[in-house]
Amino acid sequence: MDGKSVIKIDTYIEEMRELTQAMLREAAEAVNRAPNGAWINGSEMQVRDAIAVFRCKAYEKALQMRTDEPDTTPPAHQ
C-alpha cells in the first residue's frame, strides 16, 4: 500500500467489537424504554447520541491505530 502506515482492518474490527455491541445495546434499550405510541419521539435522541459517541470513538481508534503502525516508506536518499 504505497509504503504508508496502515491499520490492520481485521484487528480494528475485533478491537471495536465490544464498543459496537455496547452502542447497539444502548440503542435497543432506548427503543425499549420509549412509551407505546411514542417510540420515535421517546428514543430517537438517545439513539442518535449513542451513535454519535460511537462514531467519535471508532474514528479515534482508527486514527490511533494508524499512528501506532510503523511507517514503511523507505527513507529518502540525500
Contact map, one row per residue, 1 for C-alpha under 8 A:
111101000000000000000000000000000000000000000000000000000000000000000000000000
111100000000000000000000000000000000000000000000000000000000000000000000100000
111110000000000000000000000000000000000000000000000000000000000000000011110000
111111000000000000000000000000000000000000000000000000000000000000000011100000
001111100000000000000000000000000000000000000000000000000000000001101111100000
100111110000000000000000000000000000000000000000000000000000000001001000000000
000011111011000000000000000000000000000000000000000000000000010011001000000000
000001111111000000000000000000000000000000000000000000000000000000000000000000
000000111111100000000000000000000000000000000000000000000000000000000000000000
000000011111110000000000000000000000000000000000000000000000000000000000000000
000000111111111000000000000000000000000000000000000000000000000000000000000000
000000111111111100000000000000000000000000000000000000000000110010000000000000
000000001111111110000000000000000000000000000000000000000000000000000000000000
000000000111111110000000000000000000000000000000000000000000000000000000000000
000000000011111111000000000000000000000000000000000000000000000000000000000000
000000000001111111110000000000000000000000000000000000000100000000000000000000
000000000000111111111000000000000000000000000000000000000000000000000000000000
000000000000001111111100000000000000000000000000000000000000000000000000000000
000000000000000111111110000000000000000000000000000001000000000000000000000000
000000000000000111111111000000000000000000000000000001000000000000000000000000
000000000000000011111111100000000000000000000000000000000000000000000000000000
000000000000000001111111110000000000000000000000000000000000000000000000000000
000000000000000000111111111000000000000000000000011001000000000000000000000000
000000000000000000011111111100000000000000000000000000000000000000000000000000
000000000000000000001111111110000000000000000000000000000000000000000000000000
000000000000000000000111111111000000000000000010010000000000000000000000000000
000000000000000000000011111111100000000000000110011000000000000000000000000000
000000000000000000000001111111110000000000000000000000000000000000000000000000
000000000000000000000000111111111000000000000000000000000000000000000000000000
000000000000000000000000011111111100000001100110000000000000000000000000000000
000000000000000000000000001111111100001101110010000000000000000000000000000000
000000000000000000000000000111111110000000000000000000000000000000000000000000
000000000000000000000000000011111110000001100000000000000000000000000000000000
000000000000000000000000000001111111011111100000000000000000000000000000000000
000000000000000000000000000000011111111001000000000000000000000000000000000000
000000000000000000000000000000000111111000000000000000000000000000000000000000
000000000000000000000000000000000011111000000000000000000000000000000000000000
000000000000000000000000000000000111111111000000000000000000000000000000000000
000000000000000000000000000000100111111111110000000000000000000000000000000000
000000000000000000000000000000100100011111110000000000000000000000000000000000
000000000000000000000000000000000100011111111000000000000000000000000000000000
000000000000000000000000000001101110011111111000000000000000000000000000000000
000000000000000000000000000001101100001111111110000000000000000000000000000000
000000000000000000000000000000100000001111111111000000000000000000000000000000
000000000000000000000000000000000000000011111111100000000000000000000000000000
000000000000000000000000001001000000000000111111110000000000000000000000000000
000000000000000000000000011001100000000000111111111000000000000000000000000000
000000000000000000000000000000000000000000011111111100000000000000000000000000
000000000000000000000000000000000000000000001111111110000000000000000000000000
000000000000000000000010011000000000000000000111111111000000000000000000000000
000000000000000000000010001000000000000000000011111111100000000000000000000000
000000000000000000000000000000000000000000000001111111110000000000000000000000
000000000000000000000000000000000000000000000000111111111000000000000000000000
000000000000000000110010000000000000000000000000011111111100000000000000000000
000000000000000000000000000000000000000000000000001111111110000000000000000000
000000000000000000000000000000000000000000000000000111111111000000000000000000
000000000000000000000000000000000000000000000000000011111111100000000000000000
000000000000000100000000000000000000000000000000000001111111110000000000000000
000000000000000000000000000000000000000000000000000000111111111000000000000000
000000000000000000000000000000000000000000000000000000011111111100000000000000
000000000001000000000000000000000000000000000000000000001111111110000000000000
000000100001000000000000000000000000000000000000000000000111111111000000000000
000000000000000000000000000000000000000000000000000000000011111111100000000000
000000000000000000000000000000000000000000000000000000000001111111110000000000
000000100001000000000000000000000000000000000000000000000000111111111000000000
000011100000000000000000000000000000000000000000000000000000011111111000000000
000010000000000000000000000000000000000000000000000000000000001111111100000000
000000000000000000000000000000000000000000000000000000000000000111111100000000
000011100000000000000000000000000000000000000000000000000000000011111110000000
000010000000000000000000000000000000000000000000000000000000000000111111000000
001110000000000000000000000000000000000000000000000000000000000000001111100000
001110000000000000000000000000000000000000000000000000000000000000000111110000
011110000000000000000000000000000000000000000000000000000000000000000011111000
001000000000000000000000000000000000000000000000000000000000000000000001111100
000000000000000000000000000000000000000000000000000000000000000000000000111110
000000000000000000000000000000000000000000000000000000000000000000000000011111
000000000000000000000000000000000000000000000000000000000000000000000000001111
000000000000000000000000000000000000000000000000000000000000000000000000000111
